[in-house]
Amino acid sequence: MPEQTKYVLSESEMPEAWYNIQADLPFDLPPVLHPGTKQPVGPADLAPLFPMELIKQEVSKERWIEIPKPVLDVYTIWRPSPLYRAHRLEKALQTPAKIFYKYEGGSPAGSHKPNTAVAQAFYNKEAGTKRIATETGAGQWGSALAFACQMFGIECKVYMVRTSYDQKPYRRNLMETWGAKVVASPSMDTNAGRTMLAQDPNCYGSLGLAISEAVEDVVTNPTPSKYALGSVLGHVLLHQTIVGLETIKQLELADAEADVLVASVGGGSNFAGLTFPFLPAKFKDPTSKLRVVAIEPAAAPSLTRGVYAYDFGDLSMMTPLIKMYTLGHGFMPAPIHAGGLRYHGMASAICELYRHGYIEARAVNQKATFEAGVLFARTEGILPAPESAHAIRGAIDEALKCREEGIGRTIVFNLSGHGHFDLTSYEKYMNGKIEDYVLPEEEIKKAQEALPII
């Protein structure tokens, strides 16, 4: 018999509650501040953007939050997702390490994003929301929300960062198939978009700018509308923890214990989804040897090169202020292909975990990332999204370190999505047209000059 490759849970074994890390954090998170008063926000401040149940989840200290049955019903379309042992990748690397990957690309949208999109659509439907506006970088989040809104009968408007809008037309087509209206950001639909286009008609766009457009859309639209975010906020990270909860059960099936957890990080949702359920053990045991590694692009290195400060989540300074590692809300990223990682900041909980030494962070370049993605596709057969290939790069580097040291650690990473809509990027890599871009220090300093004074 061949060695087991897939570890699969039945639907009856799917977690029925999300894990809330705020119950176990050994420190308090810095308060979120009102953009105008600079005072801690209350529920009334967030009510124009989010339904009350999501606001409650944002501040909850309850360890477990029950997953509503209608959400579980939709989850069963693709959940539980499989955990794979990467036997072929291990052999190619000649490493004594055991490599496992949790595959989230089997969802209808092809990534981990529906885990929170479905939940957010459900809570909005319960609150009477008729319409949701959002932003998307690479298109994974926009696709997920378009799918989720279709499941619950809600209109969906997506502001897609222009670089990805142009690079990934089929991702846009997918959103439109599910009934969403998609426009390139910056757009002519909002004051924020029109202002940027007046300054730079060829602007590539950024997640910060697209967020500004979506928020402006929500507060000015006559139809009862709410905003939905695919990363960064606490309730988003909460919904993703189903990934790690399943992984813990599946590692037990494999009779394995993780030594190193690896995930790509942009705003933080897939990283949190895999790693947060594992961290309580690390909090309780200071001698724990578990390492948790976040991998970000060298072109948008918020954790490894950002400044720790309060900053806005968007370019137009409309969102609440979050204490985080930031490149500055005015940061305009290079048009790298990992569009979902082109964010200027990071989830507050992840920033605090990094600041207190519970997690590590590394920045990697595009060429090395695509090299890892191609090797993975040629060994394991799955074409990874460029965002997910950052995690593969991190896992490969850890496995090579095991080879050098002669130590067989167990490495687990989150393969957060497939790359079927990213073939143009892979074509450019194959033809030698992908270039590394390391963010110049002067650009970081320039973007940080506009940080708010608290």
Kinemage of the C-alpha trace (Angstrom):
@kinemage 1
@onewidth
@group {chain A} dominant
@subgroup {mainchain}
@vectorlist {calphas} color= white
{ca met a 1} P 0.000 0.000 0.000
{ca pro a 2} L 1.273 3.510 -0.822
{ca glu a 3} L 1.814 5.974 1.987
{ca gln a 4} L -1.304 7.972 2.835
{ca thr a 5} L -1.525 11.314 1.031
{ca lys a 6} L -4.914 12.805 1.997
{ca tyr a 7} L -6.396 13.197 5.447
{ca val a 8} L -10.109 13.872 5.083
{ca leu a 9} L -12.759 14.597 7.687
{ca ser a 10} L -16.435 13.798 7.215
{ca glu a 11} L -19.018 16.592 7.226
{ca ser a 12} L -20.129 15.458 10.670
{ca glu a 13} L -16.598 16.173 11.957
{ca met a 14} L -16.585 19.771 10.741
{ca pro a 15} L -16.079 22.280 13.580
{ca glu a 16} L -19.339 23.867 14.726
{ca ala a 17} L -17.776 26.925 16.356
{ca trp a 18} L -15.051 29.388 15.402
{ca tyr a 19} L -12.103 29.933 17.765
{ca asn a 20} L -11.699 33.456 19.149
{ca ile a 21} L -8.049 34.109 20.002
{ca gln a 22} L -8.969 37.203 22.012
{ca ala a 23} L -10.047 34.871 24.827
{ca asp a 24} L -6.484 33.581 25.228
{ca leu a 25} L -4.155 36.394 24.162
{ca pro a 26} L -1.622 37.087 26.953
{ca phe a 27} L -1.962 40.812 26.219
{ca asp a 28} L -4.727 43.257 25.336
{ca leu a 29} L -5.112 44.528 21.792
{ca pro a 30} L -4.742 48.303 21.344
{ca pro a 31} L -8.150 49.985 21.008
{ca val a 32} L -9.464 50.888 17.555
{ca leu a 33} L -9.828 54.672 17.302
{ca his a 34} L -12.402 56.902 15.618
{ca pro a 35} L -10.865 58.628 12.560
{ca gly a 36} L -12.205 62.018 13.637
{ca thr a 37} L -12.117 62.134 17.435
{ca lys a 38} L -9.142 59.744 17.837
{ca gln a 39} L -11.086 58.171 20.734
{ca pro a 40} L -11.886 54.426 21.026
{ca val a 41} L -14.761 53.470 18.730
{ca gly a 42} L -18.051 52.118 20.025
{ca pro a 43} L -20.714 49.971 18.327
{ca ala a 44} L -22.553 53.081 17.088
{ca asp a 45} L -19.418 54.202 15.222
{ca leu a 46} L -19.237 50.928 13.293
{ca ala a 47} L -22.977 50.467 12.719
{ca pro a 48} L -23.036 52.362 9.365
{ca leu a 49} L -20.612 49.803 7.938
{ca phe a 50} L -21.337 46.454 9.617
{ca pro a 51} L -24.327 44.547 10.999
{ca met a 52} L -24.427 44.400 14.802
{ca glu a 53} L -23.623 40.682 15.077
{ca leu a 54} L -20.289 41.233 13.331
{ca ile a 55} L -19.562 44.240 15.547
{ca lys a 56} L -20.192 42.041 18.598
{ca gln a 57} L -17.775 39.436 17.244
{ca glu a 58} L -15.183 42.151 16.723
{ca val a 59} L -14.995 42.860 20.458
{ca ser a 60} L -16.020 39.493 21.924
{ca lys a 61} L -13.770 37.715 24.435
{ca glu a 62} L -15.732 34.457 24.244
{ca arg a 63} L -13.442 31.588 23.292
{ca trp a 64} L -15.941 29.838 21.014
{ca ile a 65} L -18.536 31.470 18.752
{ca glu a 66} L -21.140 29.145 17.291
{ca ile a 67} L -21.288 28.861 13.507
{ca pro a 68} L -24.918 29.421 12.388
{ca lys a 69} L -26.551 26.424 10.712
{ca pro a 70} L -27.195 28.267 7.380
{ca val a 71} L -23.469 29.046 7.233
{ca leu a 72} L -22.546 25.431 7.975
{ca asp a 73} L -24.959 24.319 5.254
{ca val a 74} L -23.113 26.409 2.651
{ca tyr a 75} L -19.720 25.356 4.045
{ca thr a 76} L -20.540 21.728 3.240
{ca ile a 77} L -20.223 22.547 -0.475
{ca trp a 78} L -16.433 22.345 0.035
{ca arg a 79} L -15.714 21.790 3.725
{ca pro a 80} L -14.062 20.048 5.452
{ca ser a 81} L -11.116 20.714 3.142
{ca pro a 82} L -8.347 18.093 2.811
{ca leu a 83} L -4.940 18.032 4.463
{ca tyr a 84} L -2.262 16.627 2.155
{ca arg a 85} L 1.138 15.088 2.856
{ca ala a 86} L 3.496 16.466 0.191
{ca his a 87} L 5.418 13.229 -0.426
{ca arg a 88} L 6.544 14.223 -3.923
{ca leu a 89} L 7.749 17.661 -2.885
{ca glu a 90} L 9.673 16.116 0.010
{ca lys a 91} L 11.367 13.709 -2.412
{ca ala a 92} L 12.269 16.488 -4.849
{ca leu a 93} L 13.826 18.503 -2.014
{ca gln a 94} L 15.597 15.435 -0.578
{ca thr a 95} L 14.576 16.618 2.865
{ca pro a 96} L 14.001 14.600 6.037
{ca ala a 97} L 11.145 16.989 6.853
{ca lys a 98} L 7.521 15.947 6.703
{ca ile a 99} L 5.537 18.564 4.754
{ca phe a 100} L 1.761 18.876 5.057
{ca tyr a 101} L -0.477 21.424 3.381
{ca lys a 102} L -4.065 22.407 4.076
{ca tyr a 103} L -5.741 22.984 0.698
{ca glu a 104} L -8.360 25.737 0.585
{ca gly a 105} L -8.542 25.949 -3.223
{ca gly a 106} L -11.497 23.572 -3.463
{ca ser a 107} L -14.052 26.230 -2.544
{ca pro a 108} L -16.291 27.610 -5.321
{ca ala a 109} L -14.202 30.796 -5.391
{ca gly a 110} L -10.944 28.828 -5.360
{ca ser a 111} L -9.546 30.142 -2.078
{ca his a 112} L -10.044 30.388 1.703
{ca lys a 113} L -12.011 33.628 1.389
{ca pro a 114} L -15.550 32.127 1.341
{ca asn a 115} L -15.023 31.010 4.954
{ca thr a 116} L -15.719 34.582 6.040
{ca ala a 117} L -17.656 35.788 2.982
{ca val a 118} L -20.452 33.281 3.614
{ca ala a 119} L -20.582 34.224 7.296
{ca gln a 120} L -20.636 37.959 6.558
{ca ala a 121} L -23.359 37.573 3.913
{ca phe a 122} L -25.476 35.551 6.350
{ca tyr a 123} L -25.235 38.128 9.161
{ca asn a 124} L -26.006 40.930 6.710
{ca lys a 125} L -29.048 39.060 5.397
{ca glu a 126} L -30.293 38.579 8.957
{ca ala a 127} L -29.889 42.330 9.544
{ca gly a 128} L -31.887 43.256 6.433
{ca thr a 129} L -28.987 44.435 4.281
{ca lys a 130} L -29.961 44.653 0.605
{ca arg a 131} L -26.565 45.463 -0.864
{ca ile a 132} L -22.866 45.025 0.032
{ca ala a 133} L -19.899 46.944 -1.377
{ca thr a 134} L -16.307 45.807 -1.042
{ca glu a 135} L -12.824 45.991 -2.504
{ca thr a 136} L -10.642 43.211 -3.870
{ca gly a 137} L -6.954 42.965 -4.672
{ca ala a 138} L -6.248 39.815 -6.672
{ca gly a 139} L -9.954 39.049 -6.984
{ca gln a 140} L -10.138 36.165 -4.521
{ca trp a 141} L -12.088 38.159 -1.954
{ca gly a 142} L -14.371 39.743 -4.548
{ca ser a 143} L -15.117 36.311 -5.997
{ca ala a 144} L -15.867 34.900 -2.564
{ca leu a 145} L -18.233 37.716 -1.640
{ca ala a 146} L -19.983 37.579 -5.019
{ca phe a 147} L -20.592 33.859 -4.442
{ca ala a 148} L -21.753 34.404 -0.850
{ca cys a 149} L -24.100 37.251 -1.775
{ca gln a 150} L -25.639 35.042 -4.436
{ca met a 151} L -26.212 32.320 -1.805
{ca phe a 152} L -28.172 34.768 0.389
{ca gly a 153} L -29.822 37.006 -2.226
{ca ile a 154} L -27.849 40.235 -1.678
{ca glu a 155} L -26.601 42.681 -4.323
{ca cys a 156} L -22.809 42.952 -4.560
{ca lys a 157} L -20.568 45.788 -5.828
{ca val a 158} L -16.809 45.152 -6.084
{ca tyr a 159} L -14.057 47.755 -6.504
{ca met a 160} L -11.181 45.750 -7.990
{ca val a 161} L -7.626 47.145 -7.865
{ca arg a 162} L -6.871 48.185 -11.440
{ca thr a 163} L -3.680 46.131 -11.739
{ca ser a 164} L -5.604 42.915 -11.033
{ca tyr a 165} L -8.649 44.109 -12.999
{ca asp a 166} L -6.389 44.239 -16.066
{ca gln a 167} L -4.247 41.177 -15.253
{ca lys a 168} L -7.087 38.828 -14.262
{ca pro a 169} L -10.146 39.315 -16.491
{ca tyr a 170} L -11.437 35.815 -15.787
{ca arg a 171} L -11.566 36.496 -12.054
{ca arg a 172} L -13.720 39.512 -12.922
{ca asn a 173} L -15.880 37.336 -15.189
{ca leu a 174} L -16.387 34.873 -12.345
{ca met a 175} L -17.699 37.625 -10.058
{ca glu a 176} L -20.046 38.823 -12.778
{ca thr a 177} L -21.283 35.263 -13.333
{ca trp a 178} L -22.363 35.246 -9.692
{ca gly a 179} L -24.209 38.513 -10.262
{ca ala a 180} L -21.751 41.077 -8.868
{ca lys a 181} L -21.052 44.451 -10.476
{ca val a 182} L -17.286 44.943 -10.821
{ca val a 183} L -15.430 48.181 -11.572
{ca ala a 184} L -11.710 48.954 -11.737
{ca ser a 185} L -10.353 51.029 -8.848
{ca pro a 186} L -9.696 53.923 -9.052
{ca ser a 187} L -13.100 54.396 -10.677
{ca met a 188} L -15.296 57.267 -11.744
{ca asp a 189} L -18.035 56.002 -9.382
{ca thr a 190} L -16.724 57.746 -6.241
{ca asn a 191} L -15.102 61.000 -5.218
{ca ala a 192} L -12.072 59.077 -3.973
{ca gly a 193} L -11.644 57.403 -7.353
{ca arg a 194} L -12.212 60.539 -9.390
{ca thr a 195} L -9.713 62.490 -7.271
{ca met a 196} L -6.989 59.891 -7.807
{ca leu a 197} L -7.644 59.652 -11.551
{ca ala a 198} L -7.373 63.424 -11.813
{ca gln a 199} L -3.957 63.210 -10.149
{ca asp a 200} L -2.784 60.127 -12.045
{ca pro a 201} L -4.922 58.832 -14.943
{ca asn a 202} L -2.704 55.719 -15.127
{ca cys a 203} L -2.858 54.866 -11.413
{ca tyr a 204} L -2.377 51.126 -10.749
{ca gly a 205} L -4.650 51.350 -7.726
{ca ser a 206} L -4.168 49.920 -4.253
{ca leu a 207} L -6.203 48.069 -1.662
{ca gly a 208} L -6.217 51.206 0.473
{ca leu a 209} L -7.764 53.211 -2.359
{ca ala a 210} L -10.277 50.493 -3.226
{ca ile a 211} L -11.344 50.384 0.428
{ca ser a 212} L -11.915 54.152 0.319
{ca glu a 213} L -14.164 53.732 -2.700
{ca ala a 214} L -16.160 50.892 -1.155
{ca val a 215} L -16.663 52.720 2.149
{ca glu a 216} L -17.708 55.912 0.364
{ca asp a 217} L -20.125 53.863 -1.741
{ca val a 218} L -21.763 52.401 1.367
{ca val a 219} L -22.275 55.676 3.224
{ca thr a 220} L -23.635 57.536 0.177
{ca asn a 221} L -25.792 54.882 -1.537
{ca pro a 222} L -29.597 55.286 -1.192
{ca thr a 223} L -30.080 51.498 -1.057
{ca pro a 224} L -29.497 50.065 2.452
{ca ser a 225} L -25.884 48.994 2.066
{ca lys a 226} L -23.099 47.614 4.239
{ca tyr a 227} L -19.386 47.126 3.796
{ca ala a 228} L -17.595 43.769 3.917
{ca leu a 229} L -13.873 43.282 4.435
{ca gly a 230} L -11.919 40.179 3.451
{ca ser a 231} L -9.070 40.488 5.939
{ca val a 232} L -7.527 42.564 8.789
{ca leu a 233} L -10.528 42.883 11.151
{ca gly a 234} L -11.066 40.532 14.076
{ca his a 235} L -14.335 38.986 12.910
{ca val a 236} L -12.747 38.105 9.550
{ca leu a 237} L -9.830 36.323 11.206
{ca leu a 238} L -12.298 34.593 13.532
{ca his a 239} L -14.260 33.045 10.662
{ca gln a 240} L -11.075 31.687 9.100
{ca thr a 241} L -10.123 29.657 12.170
{ca ile a 242} L -12.162 26.754 10.856
{ca val a 243} L -9.067 26.074 8.719
{ca gly a 244} L -6.767 25.522 11.688
{ca leu a 245} L -9.380 23.689 13.725
{ca glu a 246} L -9.792 21.144 10.936
{ca thr a 247} L -6.011 20.920 10.514
{ca ile a 248} L -5.528 19.997 14.189
{ca lys a 249} L -7.955 17.088 13.801
{ca gln a 250} L -6.320 15.966 10.556
{ca leu a 251} L -2.800 16.011 11.998
{ca glu a 252} L -4.100 13.698 14.723
{ca leu a 253} L -5.277 11.337 11.964
{ca ala a 254} L -1.784 11.520 10.476
{ca asp a 255} L -0.215 10.889 13.910
{ca ala a 256} L 1.808 14.070 13.402
{ca glu a 257} L 2.503 17.201 15.439
{ca ala a 258} L 3.445 20.490 13.788
{ca asp a 259} L 6.901 21.907 14.473
{ca val a 260} L 6.612 24.788 12.002
{ca leu a 261} L 3.458 26.527 10.713
{ca val a 262} L 3.794 28.665 7.577
{ca ala a 263} L 1.319 30.911 5.759
{ca ser a 264} L 1.433 33.893 3.435
{ca val a 265} L 0.365 37.205 4.917
{ca gly a 266} L -1.143 40.325 3.359
{ca gly a 267} L -3.879 41.530 5.677
{ca gly a 268} L -3.654 38.369 7.756
{ca ser a 269} L -6.767 36.246 7.228
{ca asn a 270} L -5.378 32.968 5.868
{ca phe a 271} L -2.392 33.170 8.213
{ca ala a 272} L -4.692 33.626 11.205
{ca gly a 273} L -7.034 30.922 9.947
{ca leu a 274} L -4.324 28.270 10.006
{ca thr a 275} L -2.269 29.379 12.987
{ca phe a 276} L -4.556 30.902 15.635
{ca pro a 277} L -6.054 27.585 16.864
{ca phe a 278} L -2.505 26.281 17.480
{ca leu a 279} L -1.307 29.273 19.492
{ca pro a 280} L -2.991 28.682 22.903
{ca ala a 281} L -0.559 25.821 23.510
{ca lys a 282} L 2.315 28.204 22.807
{ca phe a 283} L 0.848 30.825 25.151
{ca lys a 284} L 0.632 28.279 27.974
{ca asp a 285} L 4.092 26.767 27.463
{ca pro a 286} L 6.980 29.252 27.126
{ca thr a 287} L 9.281 26.344 26.235
{ca ser a 288} L 7.137 25.322 23.229
{ca lys a 289} L 9.277 24.702 20.160
{ca leu a 290} L 6.425 25.441 17.739
{ca arg a 291} L 7.503 28.109 15.257
{ca val a 292} L 4.888 30.170 13.412
{ca val a 293} L 6.163 31.945 10.301
{ca ala a 294} L 4.423 34.622 8.228
{ca ile a 295} L 5.688 35.104 4.664
{ca glu a 296} L 5.115 38.461 2.959
{ca pro a 297} L 6.263 39.957 -0.378
{ca ala a 298} L 9.408 42.095 -0.422
{ca ala a 299} L 7.397 44.622 -2.457
{ca ala a 300} L 4.901 45.201 0.389
{ca pro a 301} L 6.744 44.252 3.600
{ca ser a 302} L 4.521 45.689 6.326
{ca leu a 303} L 5.612 43.366 9.167
{ca thr a 304} L 9.310 43.234 8.391
{ca arg a 305} L 9.829 46.879 7.387
{ca gly a 306} L 6.738 48.821 8.444
{ca val a 307} L 6.519 51.175 11.409
{ca tyr a 308} L 4.402 50.251 14.426
{ca ala a 309} L 1.817 53.033 14.648
{ca tyr a 310} L -1.858 53.926 14.456
{ca asp a 311} L -2.899 54.254 10.836
{ca phe a 312} L -5.956 54.354 8.612
{ca gly a 313} L -7.006 51.262 6.718
{ca asp a 314} L -7.663 53.256 3.553
{ca leu a 315} L -6.178 56.005 1.423
{ca ser a 316} L -8.939 58.578 2.020
{ca met a 317} L -8.674 58.301 5.828
{ca met a 318} L -12.324 57.259 6.262
{ca thr a 319} L -11.807 54.041 8.222
{ca pro a 320} L -11.120 53.689 11.957
{ca leu a 321} L -7.495 53.864 13.101
{ca ile a 322} L -5.770 50.577 13.900
{ca lys a 323} L -2.439 50.109 15.728
{ca met a 324} L -0.373 48.021 13.351
{ca tyr a 325} L 2.827 47.642 11.399
{ca thr a 326} L 2.201 49.887 8.420
{ca leu a 327} L 3.908 51.231 5.330
{ca gly a 328} L 1.567 54.237 5.505
{ca his a 329} L -2.011 54.490 4.229
{ca gly a 330} L -0.738 56.476 1.243
{ca phe a 331} L 1.459 53.562 0.149
{ca met a 332} L 0.992 52.848 -3.563
{ca pro a 333} L 2.403 49.360 -4.237
{ca ala a 334} L 4.250 48.137 -7.288
{ca pro a 335} L 2.098 46.014 -9.642
{ca ile a 336} L 3.395 42.678 -8.358
{ca his a 337} L 1.345 39.614 -9.251
{ca ala a 338} L 0.420 38.621 -5.697
{ca gly a 339} L -2.323 41.230 -5.692
{ca gly a 340} L -3.929 39.938 -2.517
{ca leu a 341} L -0.776 40.773 -0.531
{ca arg a 342} L -0.414 44.391 -1.657
{ca tyr a 343} L -1.767 45.932 1.551
{ca his a 344} L -0.034 48.672 3.521
{ca gly a 345} L -0.947 47.351 6.975
{ca met a 346} L -1.741 44.214 8.915
{ca ala a 347} L -4.333 42.777 11.294
{ca ser a 348} L -3.860 44.142 14.798
{ca ala a 349} L -3.784 40.715 16.474
{ca ile a 350} L -1.055 39.506 14.119
{ca cys a 351} L 0.968 42.675 14.692
{ca glu a 352} L 0.783 42.179 18.457
{ca leu a 353} L 1.744 38.514 18.197
{ca tyr a 354} L 4.750 39.553 16.105
{ca arg a 355} L 5.685 42.393 18.444
{ca his a 356} L 5.560 40.071 21.462
{ca gly a 357} L 7.639 37.391 19.739
{ca tyr a 358} L 5.030 34.656 19.331
{ca ile a 359} L 5.362 34.601 15.544
{ca glu a 360} L 8.110 35.297 12.992
{ca ala a 361} L 7.983 37.091 9.644
{ca arg a 362} L 10.071 36.933 6.472
{ca ala a 363} L 9.839 38.812 3.168
{ca val a 364} L 10.501 36.989 -0.121
{ca asn a 365} L 10.989 38.114 -3.708
{ca gln a 366} L 8.737 37.402 -6.708
{ca lys a 367} L 11.145 35.211 -8.693
{ca ala a 368} L 11.839 32.888 -5.772
{ca thr a 369} L 8.104 32.748 -5.047
{ca phe a 370} L 7.153 31.761 -8.607
{ca glu a 371} L 10.034 29.271 -8.644
{ca ala a 372} L 8.488 27.632 -5.585
{ca gly a 373} L 5.028 27.703 -7.145
{ca val a 374} L 6.245 25.965 -10.294
{ca leu a 375} L 8.133 23.314 -8.339
{ca phe a 376} L 5.019 22.647 -6.284
{ca ala a 377} L 2.852 22.357 -9.401
{ca arg a 378} L 5.336 19.948 -10.978
{ca thr a 379} L 5.564 17.736 -7.909
{ca glu a 380} L 2.187 17.955 -6.192
{ca gly a 381} L 0.118 18.747 -9.300
{ca ile a 382} L -1.752 21.790 -7.945
{ca leu a 383} L -1.083 25.195 -9.470
{ca pro a 384} L -0.960 27.634 -6.536
{ca ala a 385} L -2.109 31.243 -6.534
{ca pro a 386} L 0.886 33.634 -6.394
{ca glu a 387} L -0.227 34.675 -2.902
{ca ser a 388} L -0.227 31.045 -1.762
{ca ala a 389} L 3.137 30.426 -3.432
{ca his a 390} L 4.672 32.706 -0.801
{ca ala a 391} L 3.750 30.097 1.817
{ca ile a 392} L 5.202 27.369 -0.398
{ca arg a 393} L 8.435 29.363 -0.647
{ca gly a 394} L 8.536 29.606 3.128
{ca ala a 395} L 7.824 25.894 3.592
{ca ile a 396} L 10.485 24.910 1.039
{ca asp a 397} L 13.066 27.098 2.771
{ca glu a 398} L 12.220 25.448 6.090
{ca ala a 399} L 12.497 21.988 4.499
{ca leu a 400} L 15.892 22.855 2.970
{ca lys a 401} L 17.034 24.003 6.401
{ca cys a 402} L 16.008 20.575 7.737
{ca arg a 403} L 18.113 18.944 5.020
{ca glu a 404} L 21.141 21.052 5.935
{ca glu a 405} L 20.737 20.310 9.646
{ca gly a 406} L 19.726 16.668 9.208
{ca ile a 407} L 16.607 17.201 11.328
{ca gly a 408} L 13.177 15.852 10.312
{ca arg a 409} L 10.735 18.515 11.473
{ca thr a 410} L 7.025 18.520 10.582
{ca ile a 411} L 6.138 21.569 8.476
{ca val a 412} L 2.496 22.554 7.886
{ca phe a 413} L 1.483 25.339 5.514
{ca asn a 414} L -1.752 26.791 4.216
{ca leu a 415} L -2.238 26.464 0.467
{ca ser a 416} L -4.828 29.214 0.511
{ca gly a 417} L -5.951 29.077 -3.123
{ca his a 418} L -5.369 27.756 -6.634
{ca gly a 419} L -3.793 29.754 -9.462
{ca his a 420} L -6.088 28.886 -12.359
{ca phe a 421} L -6.848 32.584 -12.871
{ca asp a 422} L -3.171 33.495 -12.593
{ca leu a 423} L -1.793 31.748 -15.666
{ca thr a 424} L -0.798 35.069 -17.237
{ca ser a 425} L 1.537 35.586 -14.281
{ca tyr a 426} L 3.038 32.128 -14.700
{ca glu a 427} L 3.435 32.730 -18.432
{ca lys a 428} L 5.449 35.872 -17.665
{ca tyr a 429} L 7.588 33.943 -15.207
{ca met a 430} L 8.259 31.186 -17.765
{ca asn a 431} L 9.265 33.834 -20.307
{ca gly a 432} L 11.611 35.594 -17.908
{ca lys a 433} L 9.417 38.690 -17.575
{ca ile a 434} L 8.889 38.555 -13.826
{ca glu a 435} L 11.196 40.937 -11.976
{ca asp a 436} L 12.010 41.244 -8.311
{ca tyr a 437} L 10.995 44.457 -6.645
{ca val a 438} L 12.324 45.356 -3.227
{ca leu a 439} L 10.570 48.395 -1.848
{ca pro a 440} L 13.062 51.293 -1.589
{ca glu a 441} L 13.523 52.746 1.886
{ca glu a 442} L 12.776 56.261 0.624
{ca glu a 443} L 9.329 55.138 -0.568
{ca ile a 444} L 8.568 53.691 2.859
{ca lys a 445} L 9.641 56.908 4.573
{ca lys a 446} L 7.603 59.010 2.167
{ca ala a 447} L 4.441 56.949 2.737
{ca gln a 448} L 4.922 57.049 6.503
{ca glu a 449} L 5.278 60.830 6.627
{ca ala a 450} L 1.474 61.128 6.443
{ca leu a 451} L 0.791 58.883 9.437
{ca pro a 452} L -1.788 60.422 11.777
{ca ile a 453} L -0.581 61.998 15.007
{ca ile a 454} L -2.228 60.349 18.024
